[in-house]
Amino acid sequence: PRSNLDNSVVGFDFLYNNTRLPGGRQIQADAWYQQSDTQGFDSDQAAYGLRLRSPNTLGWRGGVGIKEIEENFFPALGFVNRSGIRDHTAELGYSRRVGGEFFRTVFSGIDAERIDFLNGDLQTQVVTLRALEFDTNAQDQGSLRVFATKEALVDPFVVWQKGTDQVVIPPGLYSFNEAELSISTGDLRRVWTTLSHRSGDFFNGTRDRTGVGIGWRPSNHFQFTLDYDYNEVELPSGSFNTRLVQLRTDVIFSATVSWSTLIQYDNVSETMGVNSRFQWIPEAGREIFIVLNHNLQDLDLNNRFESALADLAFKVNYTFRF
């Protein structure tokens, strides 16, 4: 929409799923390939991946995967997080059912992801020790995780910017560790809560992150959730904090009609965003959406918000079966 260049993308994906292995085991395998064609580029426009995993609910589970995004791959009507990279993932864990009146299942495992540039140099590596994760018969959940991260910065990284002020992390290879504890009550309750805290090193400094959430369902037709996320970061090049507030309301008029609204604010961009969606499903395979997006921004940083963006969209989905 903002370019006179032509762009097209074609691709395919394949998924194999077998849930009838001995002992109730299951296995999944998937493969995908995409090729973009952008005017002005003649090569390095492919993206593809493979993954094999055994997502068993109980007992051993694990998987491995790899994907490659070439340098000039560009889906103009979508997005790609990183290009010119090769991404390896692996996971292994064990879950068991616990008898008793409180705990239902307990899980421990480890996840690993390594993202390299196509020349083989490291970009990002994260190893996550999922030391303990549990859920209860009341669907309460808790977890303790430890993260070991490596980040290679080729260029200076602006990690925070507000107005003319900014905090920059210089190029280099950084290794840092963090731990996270989280707990949440089951959302089947009329009122439920979530609480998480993550603390440790962050690049060449430290970070403390706290998240709090509360939900309320006065009836089967109404639901409200309020979430607050706070980060306090201290680096040699400067210190800053970020705050993110989200309020979500869901109104369910019937089994076919619903209305959802999300209001979000952060103290870095000083933007308040509103997304309101009305959805009608007259029957399976047919959907009608009316979506309103409205952004309000405190451009002068004087706590006076002005309209920055507004759009209204109407969308119809119709599935043909034959």
Secondary structure, 3 states (H helix, E strand, C coil): CCCCCCEEEEEEEEEEEECCCHHHCCEEEEEEEEEEEECCCCCCCEEEEEEEEECCCCEEEEEEEEEEECCCCCCCCCCCCCCCEEEEEEEEEEEEECCCCCEEEEEEEEEEEEEEECCCCEEEEEEEEEEEEEEECCCCEEEEEEEEEEEEECCCEEEEEECCEEEEECCEEEEEEEEEEEEECCCCCCEEEEEEEEEEEECCEEEEEEEEEEEEEEECCEEEEEEEEEEEEEECCEEEEEEEEEEEEEEECCCCEEEEEEEEEECCCCEEEEEEEEEEEEECCEEEEEEEEEEEECCCCCCCCEEEEEEEEEEEEECCCC
